[in-house]
Amino acid sequence: MALAEETEMTEAEIDAFLSRHETGVLALADSGTPYAVPISYGYDAESATFYMRLVSTPESEKRQFLESSPRVRLVVYEEADEGRTYRSVVAVGTIDEIDPEDLTAAHIEQYGEAKRPLFEIWGQSKADLNIQLYEFEPTNLSGRRTEIERDD
């Protein structure tokens, strides 16, 4: 039988975790309908802000959910040590689209640091895709680490 010990991650552990990862699952909801999608992100630990370039087609479900100005959750997680350690961070808040006309030098630097989207499998030509920039400064950021002692 396996025994698990769960602990809260410190702010420094959360920042280090988010800084070394580049993908997560972004969950949105509109009128009670859930939608979750894997995304790539950049993370600025100093301001605890995520930067995302989200790619979609004009009629996509993702675009419809993003246009509803939803509250979002971003979940980043990992399994390590051959299944003996699990870590996850959950960020909650509202995502803000950045209009290209409002880009500042600081924005450009952050998006330059952000990983380019890793999820680029499309049935349409790239000319039909919308690439929009988003900033996400969560109102709640929490992390957990679970250590499991397994009977081998």
DSSP file (Angstrom, degrees, kcal/mol; ACC not computed):
  #  RESIDUE AA STRUCTURE BP1 BP2  ACC     N-H-->O    O-->H-N    N-H-->O    O-->H-N    TCO  KAPPA ALPHA  PHI   PSI    X-CA   Y-CA   Z-CA
    1    1 A M              0   0    0      0, 0.0     2,-0.3     0, 0.0   148,-0.0   0.000 360.0 360.0 360.0 136.4    0.0    0.0    0.0
    2    2 A A        -     0   0    0    148,-0.1     2,-0.4   149,-0.1   148,-0.2  -0.680 360.0-153.1 -90.5 140.8    1.3    3.5   -0.9
    3    3 A L  E     -A  149   0A   0    146,-2.3   146,-3.4    -2,-0.3     2,-0.4  -0.932  11.3-159.3-110.7 136.7    1.4    6.3    1.6
    4    4 A A  E     -A  148   0A   0     -2,-0.4     2,-0.5   144,-0.2   144,-0.2  -0.935  10.1-165.0-121.4 140.5    1.2    9.9    0.3
    5    5 A E  E     -A  147   0A   0    142,-2.8   142,-2.7    -2,-0.4     2,-0.4  -0.986  12.4-162.3-121.7 120.6    2.3   13.1    2.0
    6    6 A E  E     +A  146   0A   0     -2,-0.5     2,-0.3   140,-0.2   140,-0.2  -0.862  11.1 177.2-107.2 134.7    0.9   16.3    0.4
    7    7 A T  E     -A  145   0A   0    138,-2.9   138,-2.9    -2,-0.4     2,-0.2  -0.967  32.2-109.8-134.5 151.9    2.4   19.8    1.1
    8    8 A E  E     -A  144   0A   0     -2,-0.3   136,-0.3   136,-0.2     2,-0.3  -0.560  35.8-124.0 -73.5 140.4    1.8   23.3   -0.1
    9    9 A M        -     0   0    0    134,-2.6   134,-0.4    -2,-0.2     2,-0.1  -0.633  24.7-119.8 -82.8 145.8    4.6   24.7   -2.3
   10   10 A T     >  -     0   0    0     -2,-0.3     4,-2.6     1,-0.1     5,-0.2  -0.315  28.5-103.6 -75.9 167.6    6.2   27.9   -1.2
   11   11 A E  H  > S+     0   0    0      1,-0.2     4,-2.6     2,-0.2     5,-0.2   0.903 124.7  50.3 -58.3 -42.1    6.0   31.0   -3.5
   12   12 A A  H  > S+     0   0    0      2,-0.2     4,-2.3     1,-0.2    -1,-0.2   0.893 110.3  49.3 -65.2 -39.7    9.7   30.4   -4.5
   13   13 A E  H  > S+     0   0    0      2,-0.2     4,-2.5     1,-0.2    -2,-0.2   0.900 111.4  49.8 -65.3 -40.4    8.9   26.8   -5.3
   14   14 A I  H  X S+     0   0    0     -4,-2.6     4,-2.9     2,-0.2     5,-0.3   0.941 111.5  48.0 -62.4 -48.1    5.9   27.8   -7.4
   15   15 A D  H  X S+     0   0    0     -4,-2.6     4,-2.1     1,-0.2    -2,-0.2   0.915 113.6  47.0 -60.4 -44.0    8.0   30.4   -9.3
   16   16 A A  H  X S+     0   0    0     -4,-2.3     4,-1.4     2,-0.2    -1,-0.2   0.916 113.3  49.3 -63.7 -43.2   10.8   27.9  -10.0
   17   17 A F  H  X S+     0   0    0     -4,-2.5     4,-0.8     1,-0.2     3,-0.4   0.944 114.0  44.1 -60.9 -50.6    8.3   25.3  -11.1
   18   18 A L  H  < S+     0   0    0     -4,-2.9     3,-0.3     1,-0.2    -1,-0.2   0.833 111.0  55.7 -66.5 -32.4    6.5   27.6  -13.5
   19   19 A S  H  < S+     0   0    0     -4,-2.1    -1,-0.2    -5,-0.3    -2,-0.2   0.798 108.1  47.0 -71.5 -28.5    9.7   29.0  -14.8
   20   20 A R  H  < S+     0   0    0     -4,-1.4     2,-0.2    -3,-0.4    -1,-0.2   0.577 106.9  67.0 -92.1  -7.9   11.1   25.6  -15.8
   21   21 A H     <  -     0   0    0     -4,-0.8    22,-0.1    -3,-0.3     3,-0.1  -0.649  53.0-174.8-103.1 166.4    7.9   24.5  -17.5
   22   22 A E        +     0   0    0     -2,-0.2    19,-2.2     1,-0.1     2,-0.3   0.358  61.3  58.9-140.9   1.6    6.3   25.9  -20.7
   23   23 A T  E     +B   40   0A   0     17,-0.2     2,-0.3    54,-0.1    17,-0.2  -0.953  49.2 147.5-134.8 155.7    3.0   24.1  -21.1
   24   24 A G  E     -B   39   0A   0     15,-2.0    15,-2.6    -2,-0.3     2,-0.5  -0.907  47.1 -86.9-161.8-172.3   -0.2   23.7  -19.2
   25   25 A V  E     -BC  38  75A   0     50,-2.6    50,-2.4    -2,-0.3     2,-0.6  -0.965  31.8-154.7-115.6 120.4   -3.9   23.2  -19.6
   26   26 A L  E     -BC  37  74A   0     11,-3.0    11,-2.3    -2,-0.5     2,-0.5  -0.845  11.5-163.2 -95.7 122.5   -6.0   26.4  -19.8
   27   27 A A  E     +BC  36  73A   0     46,-3.4    46,-1.9    -2,-0.6     2,-0.3  -0.917  11.6 174.4-111.7 131.6   -9.6   25.9  -18.7
   28   28 A L  E     -BC  35  72A   0      7,-3.7     7,-2.3    -2,-0.5     2,-0.3  -0.868  11.4-159.2-127.8 160.7  -12.4   28.3  -19.6
   29   29 A A  E     -B   34   0A   0     42,-0.6     2,-0.4    -2,-0.3    42,-0.2  -0.997   7.5-175.4-143.1 146.1  -16.1   28.3  -19.0
   30   30 A D  E >  S-B   33   0A   0      3,-1.9     3,-2.0    -2,-0.3    39,-0.0  -0.948  77.6 -17.7-142.6 118.5  -19.0   30.1  -20.7
   31   31 A S  T 3  S-     0   0    0     -2,-0.4    -1,-0.0     1,-0.3    -2,-0.0   0.864 128.9 -51.2  53.1  39.8  -22.6   29.7  -19.4
   32   32 A G  T 3  S+     0   0    0      1,-0.2    -1,-0.3     0, 0.0    -3,-0.0   0.399 110.5 122.7  83.5  -3.8  -21.7   26.6  -17.5
   33   33 A T  E <   -B   30   0A   0     -3,-2.0    -3,-1.9     2,-0.0    -1,-0.2  -0.825  53.6-142.7 -93.6 123.3  -20.0   24.9  -20.5
   34   34 A P  E     -B   29   0A   0      0, 0.0     2,-0.3     0, 0.0    -5,-0.2  -0.494  19.0-178.6 -85.1 155.2  -16.4   23.9  -19.8
   35   35 A Y  E     -B   28   0A   0     -7,-2.3    -7,-3.7    -2,-0.2     2,-0.4  -0.945   0.7-178.5-150.2 129.6  -13.6   24.1  -22.3
   36   36 A A  E     +B   27   0A   0     -2,-0.3    -9,-0.2    -9,-0.3   -11,-0.0  -0.989   3.7 174.9-132.9 141.6   -9.9   23.1  -21.7
   37   37 A V  E     -B   26   0A   0    -11,-2.3   -11,-3.0    -2,-0.4     2,-0.2  -0.999  33.3-113.8-146.9 139.5   -7.0   23.2  -24.1
   38   38 A P  E     +B   25   0A   0      0, 0.0     2,-0.3     0, 0.0   -13,-0.2  -0.549  44.4 176.7 -71.8 139.3   -3.3   22.6  -23.8
   39   39 A I  E     -B   24   0A   0    -15,-2.6   -15,-2.0    -2,-0.2     2,-0.3  -0.923  29.6-125.6-139.2 163.1   -1.2   25.8  -24.3
   40   40 A S  E     +B   23   0A   0     -2,-0.3    13,-0.3    13,-0.3     2,-0.3  -0.823  35.1 179.0-103.3 150.9    2.3   27.1  -24.2
   41   41 A Y        -     0   0    0    -19,-2.2    74,-0.6    -2,-0.3     2,-0.3  -0.969  27.8-138.5-147.3 161.7    3.2   30.0  -21.9
   42   42 A G  E     -F   51   0B   0      9,-2.4     9,-2.6    -2,-0.3     2,-0.4  -0.900  25.0-153.1-113.0 152.2    6.0   32.3  -20.8
   43   43 A Y  E     -F   50   0B   0     -2,-0.3     2,-0.7     7,-0.2     7,-0.2  -0.991  12.6-158.7-135.2 130.3    6.2   33.2  -17.1
   44   44 A D  E  >> -F   49   0B   0      5,-2.8     5,-1.6    -2,-0.4     4,-1.2  -0.915   7.2-168.3-105.3 106.1    7.6   36.2  -15.4
   45   45 A A  T  45S+     0   0    0     -2,-0.7    -1,-0.1     1,-0.2   -30,-0.1   0.816  82.0  62.9 -66.0 -31.5    8.3   35.2  -11.7
   46   46 A E  T  45S+     0   0    0      1,-0.2    -1,-0.2     3,-0.1   -31,-0.0   0.891 120.5  22.3 -62.6 -39.6    8.9   38.8  -10.6
   47   47 A S  T  45S-     0   0    0     -3,-0.4    -1,-0.2     2,-0.1    -2,-0.2   0.427 101.1-126.5-105.4  -0.5    5.4   39.9  -11.5
   48   48 A A  T  <5 +     0   0    0     -4,-1.2     2,-0.4     1,-0.2    -3,-0.2   0.924  61.8 145.0  52.3  48.7    3.8   36.4  -11.3
   49   49 A T  E   < -F   44   0B   0     -5,-1.6    -5,-2.8    88,-0.2     2,-0.3  -0.945  42.5-146.2-122.7 138.2    2.4   37.0  -14.8
   50   50 A F  E     -FG  43 136B   0     86,-2.9    86,-2.4    -2,-0.4     2,-0.4  -0.774   8.4-157.1 -98.9 145.8    1.9   34.5  -17.6
   51   51 A Y  E     -FG  42 135B   0     -9,-2.6    -9,-2.4    -2,-0.3     2,-0.4  -0.993  15.7-179.1-125.4 128.1    2.2   35.5  -21.3
   52   52 A M  E     - G   0 134B   0     82,-2.5    82,-2.9    -2,-0.4     2,-0.6  -0.976  26.4-157.3-133.0 140.6    0.5   33.5  -24.0
   53   53 A R  E     - G   0 133B   0     -2,-0.4     2,-0.5   -13,-0.3   -13,-0.3  -0.957  26.1-164.6-108.2 107.2    0.3   33.5  -27.8
   54   54 A L  E     - G   0 132B   0     78,-2.6    78,-2.5    -2,-0.6     2,-0.4  -0.834   2.1-158.7-102.4 129.9   -3.0   31.7  -28.5
   55   55 A V  E     + G   0 131B   0     -2,-0.5     2,-0.3    76,-0.2    76,-0.2  -0.878  25.1 142.8-110.4 133.4   -3.6   30.5  -32.0
   56   56 A S  E     - G   0 130B   0     74,-2.3    74,-4.3    -2,-0.4    -2,-0.0  -0.970  47.3-102.2-157.0 169.1   -7.1   29.7  -33.4
   57   57 A T    >   -     0   0    0     -2,-0.3     3,-1.7    72,-0.2     6,-0.3  -0.654  42.8-107.6 -91.7 158.0   -9.3   29.9  -36.4
   58   58 A P  T 3  S+     0   0    0      0, 0.0    -1,-0.1     0, 0.0    71,-0.1   0.825 118.9  39.1 -56.9 -33.1  -11.9   32.7  -36.5
   59   59 A E  T 3  S+     0   0    0      4,-0.1     5,-0.0     5,-0.0     0, 0.0   0.285  90.1 129.3-100.9  11.6  -14.8   30.3  -36.0
   60   60 A S    <>  -     0   0    0     -3,-1.7     4,-1.8     1,-0.1     5,-0.1  -0.219  67.0-124.4 -70.8 156.2  -13.1   28.0  -33.4
   61   61 A E  H  > S+     0   0    0      1,-0.2     4,-2.3     2,-0.2     5,-0.2   0.872 112.5  57.4 -63.0 -38.6  -14.5   27.0  -30.1
   62   62 A K  H  > S+     0   0    0      1,-0.2     4,-2.7     2,-0.2    -1,-0.2   0.930 105.7  49.7 -58.1 -46.2  -11.4   28.4  -28.4
   63   63 A R  H  > S+     0   0    0     -6,-0.3     4,-2.4     1,-0.2    -1,-0.2   0.909 109.1  52.3 -60.8 -43.0  -12.0   31.8  -29.9
   64   64 A Q  H  X S+     0   0    0     -4,-1.8     4,-0.6     1,-0.2    -1,-0.2   0.913 112.0  45.3 -60.7 -43.5  -15.7   31.8  -28.8
   65   65 A F  H >< S+     0   0    0     -4,-2.3     3,-0.8     1,-0.2    -2,-0.2   0.913 112.9  49.9 -67.5 -42.3  -14.7   31.0  -25.2
   66   66 A L  H >< S+     0   0    0     -4,-2.7     3,-1.4     1,-0.2    -2,-0.2   0.869 106.3  56.2 -64.7 -35.9  -11.9   33.6  -25.2
   67   67 A E  H 3< S+     0   0    0     -4,-2.4    -1,-0.2     1,-0.3    -2,-0.2   0.668  93.2  69.5 -70.7 -15.8  -14.2   36.3  -26.5
   68   68 A S  T << S-     0   0    0     -3,-0.8    -1,-0.3    -4,-0.6    -2,-0.2   0.419 106.0-126.3 -81.3   4.0  -16.7   35.7  -23.6
   69   69 A S    <   -     0   0    0     -3,-1.4    -3,-0.1     1,-0.1    -2,-0.1   0.938  44.8-173.9  52.2  54.7  -14.0   37.2  -21.3
   70   70 A P        -     0   0    0      0, 0.0    25,-0.9     0, 0.0     2,-0.3  -0.308  31.6-110.5 -80.6 159.9  -14.1   34.2  -19.0
   71   71 A R  E     - D   0  94A   0    -42,-0.2   -42,-0.6    23,-0.2     2,-0.3  -0.646  47.7-159.4 -74.6 147.5  -12.5   33.6  -15.7
   72   72 A V  E     -CD  28  93A   0     21,-3.7    21,-2.0    -2,-0.3     2,-0.4  -0.861  22.1-150.3-131.3 162.4   -9.8   31.0  -16.3
   73   73 A R  E     -CD  27  92A   0    -46,-1.9   -46,-3.4    -2,-0.3     2,-0.5  -0.997   9.9-161.5-127.9 135.6   -7.7   28.3  -14.6
   74   74 A L  E     -CD  26  91A   0     17,-2.4    17,-2.5    -2,-0.4     2,-0.5  -0.984   8.5-165.7-116.3 125.1   -4.3   27.4  -15.8
   75   75 A V  E     -CD  25  90A   0    -50,-2.4   -50,-2.6    -2,-0.5     2,-0.4  -0.951   8.3-179.5-115.6 125.6   -3.0   24.0  -14.5
   76   76 A V  E     + D   0  89A   0     13,-2.4    13,-2.8    -2,-0.5     2,-0.3  -0.989  17.4 163.4-121.2 131.6    0.7   23.1  -14.8
   77   77 A Y  E     - D   0  88A   0     -2,-0.4     2,-0.3    11,-0.2    11,-0.2  -0.951  17.6-173.1-147.5 163.1    1.7   19.7  -13.5
   78   78 A E  E     - D   0  87A   0      9,-2.4     9,-2.2    -2,-0.3     2,-0.4  -0.991  17.7-143.7-154.2 155.7    4.4   17.0  -13.5
   79   79 A E  E     + D   0  86A   0     -2,-0.3     2,-0.3     7,-0.2     7,-0.2  -0.984  33.7 169.0-116.4 133.3    5.2   13.5  -12.4
   80   80 A A  E >>> + D   0  85A   0      5,-3.1     5,-1.9    -2,-0.4     4,-1.1  -0.815  44.7  42.0-137.0 175.2    8.8   12.9  -11.3
   81   81 A D  G >45S-     0   0    0     -2,-0.3     3,-0.8     1,-0.2    -1,-0.2   0.880 127.5 -58.1  52.2  46.5   11.0   10.4   -9.6
   82   82 A E  G 345S-     0   0    0      1,-0.3    -1,-0.2    -3,-0.1    -2,-0.0   0.879 109.8 -43.5  53.2  43.4    9.4    7.4  -11.3
   83   83 A G  G <45S+     0   0    0     -3,-0.6    -1,-0.3     2,-0.3    -2,-0.2   0.616 117.2 107.8  82.2  13.1    5.9    8.3  -10.0
   84   84 A R  T <<5S+     0   0    0     -4,-1.1    64,-3.1    -3,-0.8     2,-0.4   0.644  76.8  44.3 -95.0 -16.9    7.1    9.1   -6.4
   85   85 A T  E   < -DE  80 147A   0     -5,-1.9    -5,-3.1    62,-0.2     2,-0.4  -0.994  60.4-177.3-132.8 132.0    6.6   12.9   -6.7
   86   86 A Y  E     -DE  79 146A   0     60,-2.4    60,-3.1    -2,-0.4     2,-0.4  -0.990   5.5-176.8-125.0 135.4    3.7   14.8   -8.2
   87   87 A R  E     +DE  78 145A   0     -9,-2.2    -9,-2.4    -2,-0.4     2,-0.3  -0.980   4.5 172.2-129.9 144.7    3.7   18.6   -8.4
   88   88 A S  E     -DE  77 144A   0     56,-2.1    56,-2.6    -2,-0.4     2,-0.4  -0.990  14.6-162.1-150.3 146.6    0.9   20.9   -9.7
   89   89 A V  E     -DE  76 143A   0    -13,-2.8   -13,-2.4    -2,-0.3     2,-0.5  -0.993   7.5-162.3-126.7 136.2    0.3   24.6   -9.7
   90   90 A V  E     -DE  75 142A   0     52,-2.8    52,-2.3    -2,-0.4     2,-0.4  -0.982   2.8-167.9-121.1 126.0   -3.1   26.2  -10.3
   91   91 A A  E     -DE  74 141A   0    -17,-2.5   -17,-2.4    -2,-0.5     2,-0.4  -0.948   7.4-170.3-112.9 132.5   -3.5   29.8  -11.4
   92   92 A V  E     +DE  73 140A   0     48,-2.8    47,-2.3    -2,-0.4    48,-1.7  -0.966  32.7  80.2-126.2 138.2   -7.0   31.4  -11.2
   93   93 A G  E    S-D   72   0A   0    -21,-2.0   -21,-3.7    -2,-0.4     2,-0.4  -0.986  74.5 -50.6 166.2-156.9   -8.1   34.8  -12.6
   94   94 A T  E     -D   71   0A   0     43,-0.3    43,-0.5    -2,-0.3     2,-0.3  -0.942  44.1-135.5-115.7 133.6   -9.2   36.6  -15.7
   95   95 A I        -     0   0    0    -25,-0.9     2,-0.5    -2,-0.4    41,-0.2  -0.682  17.1-152.4 -89.1 139.6   -7.2   36.5  -18.9
   96   96 A D  E     -H  135   0B   0     39,-2.7    39,-2.8    -2,-0.3     2,-0.3  -0.950   8.4-136.8-118.3 127.0   -6.6   39.8  -20.8
   97   97 A E  E     -H  134   0B   0     -2,-0.5     2,-0.6    37,-0.2    37,-0.3  -0.609  17.9-140.0 -76.8 138.9   -6.1   40.1  -24.5
   98   98 A I  E     -H  133   0B   0     35,-2.9    35,-0.6    -2,-0.3     5,-0.1  -0.900  11.8-137.5-102.9 117.0   -3.3   42.6  -25.4
   99   99 A D    >   -     0   0    0     -2,-0.6     3,-2.2     1,-0.1     4,-0.4  -0.535  17.2-127.1 -69.3 133.9   -4.1   44.7  -28.4
  100  100 A P  G >  S+     0   0    0      0, 0.0     3,-1.1     0, 0.0    -1,-0.1   0.813 110.9  59.4 -53.9 -29.9   -1.1   45.0  -30.7
  101  101 A E  G 3  S+     0   0    0      1,-0.2    -2,-0.0     0, 0.0    -3,-0.0   0.726 103.9  51.8 -69.7 -20.6   -1.5   48.8  -30.6
  102  102 A D  G <  S+     0   0    0     -3,-2.2    -1,-0.2     2,-0.0     2,-0.1   0.368  79.0 128.8 -97.0   3.8   -1.1   48.6  -26.8
  103  103 A L    <   -     0   0    0     -3,-1.1     2,-0.2    -4,-0.4     3,-0.0  -0.383  40.9-162.3 -63.9 132.8    2.1   46.6  -26.8
  104  104 A T     >  -     0   0    0     -2,-0.1     4,-2.5     1,-0.1     5,-0.2  -0.608  36.2-102.1-104.9 171.3    4.9   48.1  -24.7
  105  105 A A  H  > S+     0   0    0      1,-0.2     4,-2.1    -2,-0.2     5,-0.1   0.883 125.2  54.1 -59.5 -37.4    8.6   47.4  -24.8
  106  106 A A  H  > S+     0   0    0      2,-0.2     4,-2.3     1,-0.2    -1,-0.2   0.903 107.9  49.3 -64.4 -41.7    8.1   45.3  -21.7
  107  107 A H  H  > S+     0   0    0      2,-0.2     4,-3.1     1,-0.2     5,-0.3   0.951 109.8  50.8 -60.1 -48.7    5.4   43.3  -23.4
  108  108 A I  H  X S+     0   0    0     -4,-2.5     4,-1.9     1,-0.2    -1,-0.2   0.888 110.1  50.3 -59.0 -40.0    7.6   42.7  -26.4
  109  109 A E  H  X S+     0   0    0     -4,-2.1     4,-1.4     2,-0.2    -1,-0.2   0.926 112.4  47.0 -63.2 -44.5   10.4   41.5  -24.2
  110  110 A Q  H  X S+     0   0    0     -4,-2.3     4,-1.7     1,-0.2    -2,-0.2   0.918 113.0  47.1 -65.9 -44.0    8.1   39.1  -22.3
  111  111 A Y  H  < S+     0   0    0     -4,-3.1    -1,-0.2     1,-0.2    -2,-0.2   0.833 109.0  56.3 -68.3 -29.3    6.5   37.6  -25.5
  112  112 A G  H  < S+     0   0    0     -4,-1.9    -1,-0.2    -5,-0.3    -2,-0.2   0.842 109.9  45.5 -65.8 -33.1   10.0   37.3  -26.9
  113  113 A E  H  < S+     0   0    0     -4,-1.4    -2,-0.2    -3,-0.2    -1,-0.2   0.768  95.1  96.2 -78.7 -27.7   10.9   35.2  -23.9
  114  114 A A  S  < S-     0   0    0     -4,-1.7   -72,-0.2    -5,-0.1     2,-0.1  -0.332  86.0-107.6 -65.7 143.7    7.7   33.1  -24.1
  115  115 A K        -     0   0    0    -74,-0.6   -62,-0.2     1,-0.1    -1,-0.1  -0.424  36.0-108.4 -67.1 144.2    8.0   29.8  -25.9
  116  116 A R        -     0   0    0      1,-0.2   -75,-0.1    -2,-0.1    -1,-0.1  -0.485  56.3 -75.5 -70.4 148.9    6.4   29.8  -29.3
  117  117 A P        -     0   0    0      0, 0.0    -1,-0.2     0, 0.0     3,-0.1  -0.162  40.8-163.0 -50.5 129.9    3.2   27.7  -29.2
  118  118 A L  S    S+     0   0    0      1,-0.2     2,-1.1   -96,-0.2    -2,-0.1   0.675  75.4  75.4 -85.8 -19.1    4.1   24.0  -29.2
  119  119 A F        +     0   0    0      1,-0.1    -1,-0.2   -81,-0.1   -64,-0.1  -0.739  53.2 142.8-100.0  89.5    0.6   22.9  -30.2
  120  120 A E        +     0   0    0     -2,-1.1     2,-0.7    -3,-0.1    -1,-0.1  -0.445  13.1 134.2-128.2  58.3    0.5   23.7  -33.9
  121  121 A I        +     0   0    0     -2,-0.1     2,-0.4     2,-0.0    -2,-0.0  -0.929  31.1 170.0-109.0 109.8   -1.5   20.9  -35.6
  122  122 A W        -     0   0    0     -2,-0.7     4,-0.1     2,-0.1    -2,-0.0  -0.937  40.4-155.8-129.0 143.1   -3.9   22.6  -38.0
  123  123 A G  S    S+     0   0    0     -2,-0.4     2,-0.3     2,-0.1    -1,-0.1   0.434  84.1  62.1 -89.0  -1.6   -6.3   21.3  -40.7
  124  124 A Q  S    S-     0   0    0      1,-0.1    -2,-0.1     2,-0.0     2,-0.1  -0.775  96.0 -89.3-121.3 165.3   -6.2   24.8  -42.3
  125  125 A S    >   -     0   0    0     -2,-0.3     3,-1.7     1,-0.1     4,-0.2  -0.370  37.8-114.9 -70.7 155.0   -3.5   26.9  -43.8
  126  126 A K  G >  S+     0   0    0      1,-0.3     3,-1.5     2,-0.2    -1,-0.1   0.736 111.9  71.6 -63.4 -21.9   -1.7   29.3  -41.5
  127  127 A A  G 3  S+     0   0    0      1,-0.3    -1,-0.3     3,-0.0    -2,-0.0   0.768  95.9  53.2 -64.3 -23.9   -3.2   32.3  -43.4
  128  128 A D  G <  S+     0   0    0     -3,-1.7     2,-0.3     2,-0.1    -1,-0.3   0.388  91.5 100.5 -90.9   3.0   -6.5   31.4  -41.8
  129  129 A L    <   -     0   0    0     -3,-1.5     2,-0.5   -72,-0.2   -72,-0.2  -0.669  61.6-144.5 -95.5 144.6   -5.2   31.4  -38.3
  130  130 A N  E     -G   56   0B   0    -74,-4.3   -74,-2.3    -2,-0.3     2,-0.6  -0.907   9.7-163.5-101.9 130.9   -5.5   34.2  -35.7
  131  131 A I  E     +G   55   0B   0     -2,-0.5     2,-0.4   -76,-0.2   -76,-0.2  -0.966  15.9 177.7-114.1 116.4   -2.6   34.7  -33.3
  132  132 A Q  E     -G   54   0B   0    -78,-2.5   -78,-2.6    -2,-0.6     2,-0.4  -0.929  23.1-130.8-123.7 145.6   -3.6   36.8  -30.3
  133  133 A L  E     -GH  53  98B   0    -35,-0.6   -35,-2.9    -2,-0.4     2,-0.3  -0.750  24.6-174.2 -97.3 138.0   -1.5   37.8  -27.3
  134  134 A Y  E     -GH  52  97B   0    -82,-2.9   -82,-2.5    -2,-0.4     2,-0.4  -0.961  14.3-157.0-132.4 149.5   -2.8   37.4  -23.8
  135  135 A E  E     -GH  51  96B   0    -39,-2.8   -39,-2.7    -2,-0.3     2,-0.4  -0.977   9.4-169.4-122.6 138.3   -1.5   38.4  -20.4
  136  136 A F  E     +G   50   0B   0    -86,-2.4   -86,-2.9    -2,-0.4   -41,-0.1  -0.908  11.5 175.7-136.2 105.3   -2.7   36.5  -17.3
  137  137 A E        -     0   0    0    -43,-0.5   -43,-0.3    -2,-0.4   -88,-0.2  -0.885  32.4-138.8-106.5  98.6   -1.9   37.9  -13.8
  138  138 A P        -     0   0    0      0, 0.0   -45,-0.3     0, 0.0     3,-0.1  -0.175  14.6-150.9 -65.1 147.9   -3.7   35.4  -11.5
  139  139 A T  S    S+     0   0    0    -47,-2.3     2,-0.4     1,-0.3   -46,-0.2   0.652  91.6  31.4 -85.0 -18.3   -5.7   36.5   -8.5
  140  140 A N  E     + E   0  92A   0    -48,-1.7   -48,-2.8     2,-0.0     2,-0.4  -0.985  65.6 176.6-142.3 129.5   -4.9   33.2   -6.9
  141  141 A L  E     + E   0  91A   0     -2,-0.4     2,-0.3   -50,-0.2   -50,-0.2  -0.972  12.9 163.8-135.9 117.1   -1.8   31.0   -7.4
  142  142 A S  E     - E   0  90A   0    -52,-2.3   -52,-2.8    -2,-0.4     2,-0.3  -0.963  14.5-166.2-137.1 152.5   -1.3   27.8   -5.4
  143  143 A G  E     - E   0  89A   0   -134,-0.4  -134,-2.6    -2,-0.3     2,-0.4  -0.985   1.0-164.9-139.4 149.8    0.9   24.8   -5.7
  144  144 A R  E     -AE   8  88A   0    -56,-2.6   -56,-2.1    -2,-0.3     2,-0.4  -0.976   4.4-161.4-133.4 146.7    1.0   21.3   -4.1
  145  145 A R  E     -AE   7  87A   0   -138,-2.9  -138,-2.9    -2,-0.4     2,-0.5  -0.997   7.5-164.5-125.9 131.4    3.7   18.6   -4.0
  146  146 A T  E     -AE   6  86A   0    -60,-3.1   -60,-2.4    -2,-0.4     2,-0.5  -0.976   1.0-164.1-119.6 124.3    2.8   15.1   -3.2
  147  147 A E  E     -AE   5  85A   0   -142,-2.7  -142,-2.8    -2,-0.5     2,-0.5  -0.916  10.6-159.2-105.9 130.0    5.5   12.6   -2.1
  148  148 A I  E     -A    4   0A   0    -64,-3.1     2,-0.7    -2,-0.5  -144,-0.2  -0.939  10.5-156.0-116.6 127.6    4.5    8.9   -2.3
  149  149 A E  E     -A    3   0A   0   -146,-3.4  -146,-2.3    -2,-0.5     2,-0.4  -0.900  22.5-163.5 -98.6 113.9    6.1    6.1   -0.5
  150  150 A R        -     0   0    0     -2,-0.7     2,-1.0  -148,-0.2  -148,-0.1  -0.763  22.4-128.3-101.4 143.0    5.4    3.0   -2.4
  151  151 A D              0   0    0     -2,-0.4  -149,-0.1     1,-0.2    -2,-0.0  -0.797 360.0 360.0 -84.0 107.1    5.8   -0.6   -1.2
  152  152 A D              0   0    0     -2,-1.0    -1,-0.2     0, 0.0    -2,-0.0   0.469 360.0 360.0 -84.8 360.0    7.9   -2.1   -4.0
